[in-house]
């Protein structure tokens, strides 16, 4: 097993959500981290390893915390946190539509994590949707709604 699961977990989440049929059907664009070529208007955007708020302006992608698993000093528990963001900007004045679209996409993501808590074997114990911050902004292009969320995972590191 790896010393740090963060890189493996981010890649596994990106690959999994990029291939998710429900997210594809909803037209969700999935980015691996921040994207310079974001297309704000007209579709939901999912950022894995970035909040999508600052367009990759040096923000944290996540965090790793480790502690000894027990008195046996050959095992450590590793806790990974991956920052993600879902955003939708819509032409027109309807905030309720973008809010519902982002919430629907987040429900698909939460169900996907519950269906395979190891994210295809990327972590040894479990991954879960841990927290969500909701953001709504009025822009010149129209209403913009976002959900900045954290995927938290736990694995065992064998030294």
N, C-alpha and C positions, 0 to 999 in steps of 0.2 A: 504494500500500500504506500501511498504518497505521504510525504511529510506534511504537505499542505494540500487540501482538497479544493481550495478556491478556484484555481485555473480550470480544473477538471469539471467542477460544478457549473461554472459560468458557461463553458462550452456545451455541456450536456443540456442545460436549460435552453440555450440559444437554438441548438439543433432540434430539440424536442418541440419547442414552440413554433419554430419556423416550419416544421412538418405537420403541425396540428391542423387537421382538416377543418375544424370549426373556426379557428382563427383565419385560415386561408379564405374560407367562404365569406367571412366578414370583411375581407380585404385588409387585414391588419398587416402593416409593414413591420418586420422584425429586424432590429439592428443589434449587432454584437458590440456593445458599448455605445459611446456617443457617436453621432454621425454628422459629418460636415454637410452632407447633402440632404438634410431633412426637408421633407415636403410638408410643411405645416398644414396646409389647407386640404380638406376633403377626405382624409382617411385617418384611421386610428394608427398610431405608431407605438410600438413596444420596444423599449430599450432594456437590454439585459446587461447589467453591470454599469448602468448609468441611470440617473433620474430623468433625463430628458429635459430638465429645467434650464440648465446653463449651457446647453449645446457643447458639452465636453470641455468646459473651461477649467480643467484641473480638479474636478470633483472626485470624491471618494467613490470607488466602485463597490466597496464592501469592506469586510473586516474578518479577521481570524483571531479567535481566542483559544488557548490550549491550557489544559491542566492535567496533572497526573490522574490516571484513571483509578488507581488504588495504590496500595503499598508496593506493588510490583512496579519497579521503575522501568519496565520495558514497554509499558502501555500508556498512551496519553489520549484523552478525549479532546477532539478538535471541533470547535463550533464555528461554522462559517456563516457569514451574513452577506447576501448579495443584494445590492440596491438595484431596483428596476423601476421603470416608469412607463405608464400608458398615457398617451395624450391624443386629443382630437380637437382640431380647430375646424369649424364649419362656417362656410359662407352663409350669412343670414343671422337673424336675431334669436335663434332658439337654443338657449342653454340647456333646456330639459332634454333635447335630443342628444346632445353630445354627452351629457351626464349619464343618460341611460346606455348609450353605446359603450362608453368606457367601463361602466359597471358590469355590463354584459360580458365584455371581453375578460374582465378580471374574474368573473365567475367561472369562465372556461378555464382560466389558468389555475384557480383554486381547485377545481374538480380534477384537473390533470395531475396536480401534485398529490391529491388524496388517492388517486388511482394507482400511482407508483411512487411511494414515499422514498425510494432509494434513487429516484431519477435515473432509471436504467442501470443501476449499480454504481453510480458516481459517488454515492456516500454509503456508508455501511449501516447506519441506523435509520435516520429519517430526515426528510426535508418538509418544510411547511411554509405556508404564507403566514408571516409573523406579525406584520403591522402594515397599515395603510394610512397615508396622508392624502386627503382630497384637496384639490386646488381648482378654483374657477377664476377665469380672467376674461375680461372683455378686451379684445384687440381690434385693430383696424380691419382685420380680415374677418372678424366675427367672434362668437364665443369660443373660448378654449377651456377645456376641462381636462384635468389630469388626476391620476392616482399614482402616487409615488409609494412603492411598496418594497418590503424586505422579504426575501426568502431566507429562512434560517435553516441550517442543516447541522447534523451531528454525525461525526464519524470517529472511529477508533484508529489511532496511529500506533503501529507496532514498531518499536525501536530495534 
